[in-house]
């Protein structure tokens, strides 16, 4: 159960950082939590983190970097990578729409400010949603539900995130101008690969 909680937390963290710019609250959570900072080793050593005001960090370093990596230079949408015409599918034909509906996952476009439901931050948030449901099934001692949810997680990783997110995240590492986005891309890349291996192992028992 501890492991499932940790997985849910990591999905929530990387989803939040990749989905939209940080605000002061989120920046403070990252700065004040040693466990989170351990996931971001380059950020931890970054001098401006403790020398500059939060406002300056956000306005001059972090948020311009986010805009560069997810709006200007790189495109964080699955269909851009998987369609031959490199168009983002914003309508009902988007490949993730059906699975979201099947598991009662609603995308709040106003909050996320994304144009489509296959944004990396939303796909990671969906994984968080599934792992939270798995946690509840574990607490209820419902083995069938646990196995079903793990199967869905594995399938979603293999059919969706692992098909394209590594390319995007490698580009983020290459293009990032701040340690936060370099580290989050590194963490996300390693984590989704490891999580897939973990699920394969758990389901083979």
Secondary structure, 3 states (H helix, E strand, C coil): CHHHHHHHHHHHHHHHHHHCCCCHHHHHHHHHCHHHHHHCHHHHCCHHHHHCCHHHHHHHHHHHHHHHHHHHCCCCEHHHHHCCCCCCCCCCCCCCHHHHHHCCCCCCHHHHCCCCCCEHHHHHHHHHHHHHHHHHHHHCCCHHHHHHHHHHHHHHHHHHHHHHHHHHHHHHHHHCCCHHHHHHHHHHHHHHHHHHHHHHHHHCC
